[in-house]
Amino acid sequence: MKIGIVGLGLMGGSLGLALKKASKKYTLIGYDHNLLHKKEALELGLVDYIVDDFSKIKTCDVIVLTIPVDAIISTIEKLTDIDASCTVIDFGSSKEKISNSIPSNIRKNVVTSHPMTGTENFGPKAAIDGLYKDKTMVVCDIEKSGEYQKEVALKLFKEIKCQVIFMNAKEHDRHAAFISHMPHAVSYAIANSVMKQENPKSILALAGGGFASMSRIAKSSPNMWEDIFRQNRENLLESISAFNEELQLCQRLIEEEKWEELNRWMKDANRLHDIL
């Protein structure tokens, strides 16, 4: 089986590692616009070989799109002439606009998915062996995919040891806004607020584990997250508004020295870890 991986960064590179470990029956073909990424992906053994001509990706049995969400939409539009048996899988972090933008003549070919995993790092050197193992793979609008394509995608997800759940794209995007997208916005805000108030020496001297944890994802690719924020704008704004209400409540309780109420508010937050 020939599998084309479009995008050779953290997600695509880690997928290559996982599939190589899973089976020798796969031939992994890489495609990326970035010359350095292509060179590094080959050196690291993330794929078997690289193609520069996108038409060669179209001949693959499976095409996996591990690129920014806007690029996923534009790339799928170039796949209208793929074989009827081809399976296209996207790993975009927002799903509704991607799902709704797929040309009708190849809608059954596409399985829209979102692996709930990743790090703040990007590029082929960020690829991690086992990135997908035991992580949730959200598969959206599966009723719009063909039976054969569904079978192929689910087999691959099993090969890389994901835990699959099904959800409609609209529902996914709202959940993702609160659980993933808004926290990234908050992390960027934390990083910027500290950078504007503190000099670098003070940050290095005093920043502890808490600050490092909360600001870590602010190192994520701005280009990728700009696309995600744009595609999931309405849900993201709702989640940011909900966060702001909680932060303003915290501020008011401190201003008014309502320490017992503040303590209860923090205990309510502690309950999250009963779920996680």
C-alpha positions in Angstrom: 0.0 0.0 0.0 1.4 3.4 -1.0 0.7 6.1 1.6 1.3 9.7 0.7 2.0 12.0 3.7 1.5 15.7 2.8 3.4 17.8 5.4 6.5 16.4 7.0 6.5 18.2 10.4 5.6 16.9 13.8 2.3 15.2 12.9 3.3 13.9 9.5 6.8 12.8 10.6 5.4 11.1 13.7 2.8 9.3 11.5 5.7 8.1 9.3 7.5 6.7 12.3 4.4 5.0 13.6 3.5 3.4 10.3 7.1 2.2 9.7 7.0 0.5 13.1 3.5 -1.0 12.5 4.1 -2.7 9.2 6.6 -3.2 6.4 3.8 -3.5 3.9 3.5 0.3 3.6 5.5 2.5 1.2 5.6 6.0 2.6 5.9 8.9 0.1 6.5 12.4 1.5 5.5 15.7 0.0 6.3 19.2 1.5 6.9 22.7 0.1 9.8 23.3 2.5 13.1 22.2 1.1 14.7 21.8 4.5 11.8 19.7 5.8 12.2 17.3 2.8 15.9 16.9 3.4 15.5 16.3 7.2 12.5 13.9 6.7 14.7 11.7 4.5 17.7 11.9 6.8 15.5 10.9 9.8 13.8 8.1 7.9 10.3 9.5 8.4 9.4 8.5 4.8 10.8 6.1 2.2 11.2 8.8 -0.4 10.1 12.3 -1.4 8.3 13.5 -4.5 8.3 17.0 -5.8 5.4 16.5 -8.3 2.1 16.6 -6.4 0.5 14.5 -9.2 2.5 11.5 -7.9 0.8 11.9 -4.5 -2.5 11.5 -6.3 -1.5 7.9 -7.3 -1.2 6.8 -3.7 -3.7 4.4 -2.1 -4.0 6.7 0.9 -3.2 10.4 1.2 -2.8 11.9 4.7 -2.9 15.7 5.0 -0.9 16.8 8.0 -0.7 20.5 7.1 -2.4 23.7 8.3 -6.1 23.8 8.1 -6.4 26.4 5.3 -3.9 24.4 3.3 -6.0 21.3 3.8 -9.0 22.9 2.2 -7.0 24.1 -0.8 -5.2 20.8 -1.2 -8.4 18.7 -1.1 -9.7 20.9 -4.0 -6.7 19.6 -6.1 -7.7 16.0 -5.5 -10.9 15.9 -7.5 -9.4 13.5 -10.1 -8.1 10.8 -7.6 -9.1 7.2 -8.1 -12.5 6.2 -6.7 -10.8 3.8 -4.2 -8.3 6.4 -2.9 -8.7 7.3 0.8 -7.9 10.8 1.9 -7.4 11.5 5.6 -7.0 15.0 7.0 -5.6 15.7 10.5 -6.9 19.3 10.8 -7.5 20.8 14.2 -10.8 22.3 13.2 -13.3 20.2 11.2 -16.6 21.9 10.1 -15.2 24.1 7.4 -13.0 21.4 6.1 -15.8 18.9 6.0 -18.2 21.3 4.3 -15.6 22.4 1.7 -14.9 19.0 0.3 -16.0 18.8 -3.4 -19.1 16.6 -3.6 -17.6 14.2 -6.2 -14.8 13.1 -3.8 -16.7 13.5 -0.5 -16.9 9.7 0.0 -13.1 9.5 -0.4 -12.3 11.8 2.6 -12.2 10.8 6.2 -12.0 14.0 8.4 -10.1 13.3 11.6 -8.3 15.1 14.4 -5.6 13.4 16.5 -5.8 14.9 20.0 -2.1 14.9 20.5 0.9 17.1 19.7 3.6 19.3 21.2 4.6 22.9 20.9 7.5 21.9 18.5 7.3 21.7 14.7 9.3 20.5 11.7 10.6 17.0 11.0 13.0 17.0 13.9 10.0 17.4 16.2 8.7 14.0 15.1 8.1 11.6 18.1 8.0 7.8 18.1 4.7 6.9 19.7 3.1 10.3 19.4 -0.3 8.7 18.5 -0.2 5.7 20.9 -3.2 5.6 23.2 -4.3 9.1 22.1 -7.8 10.0 21.0 -8.5 10.2 17.2 -11.7 12.1 16.6 -13.3 11.0 13.4 -16.0 13.5 12.2 -19.0 13.2 9.9 -18.1 9.6 9.2 -21.5 9.0 7.5 -20.3 11.2 4.6 -17.3 8.9 4.0 -17.4 5.7 1.8 -17.5 2.4 3.6 -14.2 1.3 2.0 -12.5 4.6 3.0 -13.9 4.3 6.5 -12.5 0.7 6.7 -9.0 1.8 5.5 -8.8 4.8 7.8 -9.9 2.9 10.9 -7.4 0.1 10.1 -4.6 2.7 9.9 -5.7 4.3 13.2 -5.6 0.9 14.8 -2.1 0.4 13.4 -0.8 3.5 15.0 -2.6 2.5 18.3 -5.1 5.4 18.5 -8.4 5.3 20.4 -11.1 6.3 17.9 -14.2 8.3 18.8 -16.9 9.6 16.4 -18.4 13.0 16.5 -20.0 15.5 14.1 -17.8 18.3 12.9 -19.8 21.1 14.5 -19.8 19.5 17.9 -16.0 18.8 17.6 -15.2 22.4 16.8 -17.0 23.7 19.9 -15.4 21.2 22.2 -12.0 21.8 20.6 -12.4 25.6 21.1 -12.7 25.1 24.9 -10.2 22.3 25.4 -7.5 23.2 22.9 -7.9 26.4 21.0 -8.7 28.8 23.8 -5.9 27.4 26.0 -3.5 28.2 23.2 -4.8 31.8 23.1 -4.4 32.0 26.8 -0.8 30.8 26.6 0.0 33.4 24.0 -1.6 36.0 26.2 0.4 34.9 29.3 3.7 35.0 27.3 3.0 38.4 25.9 1.9 39.9 29.2 5.0 38.7 30.9 7.3 39.8 28.1 5.8 43.3 28.3 6.3 43.6 32.1 9.5 41.7 32.8 13.1 41.9 31.6 14.5 38.6 30.2 16.9 38.2 33.2 14.1 38.3 35.7 12.1 35.8 33.7 15.0 33.4 33.5 15.8 33.8 37.3 12.2 33.5 38.6 10.2 31.5 36.1 9.2 28.2 37.8 7.4 25.1 36.7 4.0 26.6 36.7 4.9 29.5 34.4 6.9 27.1 32.1 3.8 24.7 31.9 1.3 27.5 31.1 3.5 29.3 28.6 4.9 26.2 26.9 2.4 26.0 24.1 3.0 29.7 23.3 6.0 28.3 21.4 3.6 26.7 18.9 3.6 27.8 15.2 1.8 31.1 14.8 1.1 30.4 11.2 -0.7 27.1 12.0 -2.7 28.6 14.9 -3.7 31.7 13.0 -5.4 29.4 10.5 -7.1 27.4 13.3 -8.3 30.6 15.1 -9.7 31.9 11.8 -11.5 28.7 10.9 -13.0 28.2 14.4 -13.5 31.9 15.1 -17.0 31.9 16.5 -16.4 29.0 18.9 -13.1 30.4 19.9 -14.6 33.8 20.8 -17.3 32.1 22.9 -14.6 30.1 24.8 -12.4 33.2 25.3 -15.5 35.1 26.7 -16.2 32.3 29.1 -12.5 32.3 30.2 -12.6 36.1 30.7 -15.7 35.8 32.9 -13.8 33.4 35.2 -10.7 35.5 35.3 -12.7 38.7 36.0 -14.5 36.8 38.9 -11.1 35.8 40.3 -10.0 39.4 40.0 -13.1 40.7 41.8 -12.8 38.2 44.6 -9.2 39.3 45.2 -10.1 43.0 45.0 -12.9 42.6 47.5 -10.8 40.3 49.7 -13.4 37.5 49.6 -10.9 34.9 50.5 -13.3 32.1 51.5 -15.2 32.5 48.2 -12.0 32.6 46.3 -11.0 29.3 48.0 -14.3 27.7 47.0 -13.8 29.0 43.4 -10.3 27.3 43.3 -11.7 24.1 44.8 -14.3 24.0 42.0 -11.4 24.1 39.6 -9.7 21.3 41.4 -12.5 19.0 40.3 -11.3 19.0 36.8 -8.6 16.6 37.9 -11.2 14.1 39.0 -12.1 13.9 35.3 -8.6 13.9 33.8 
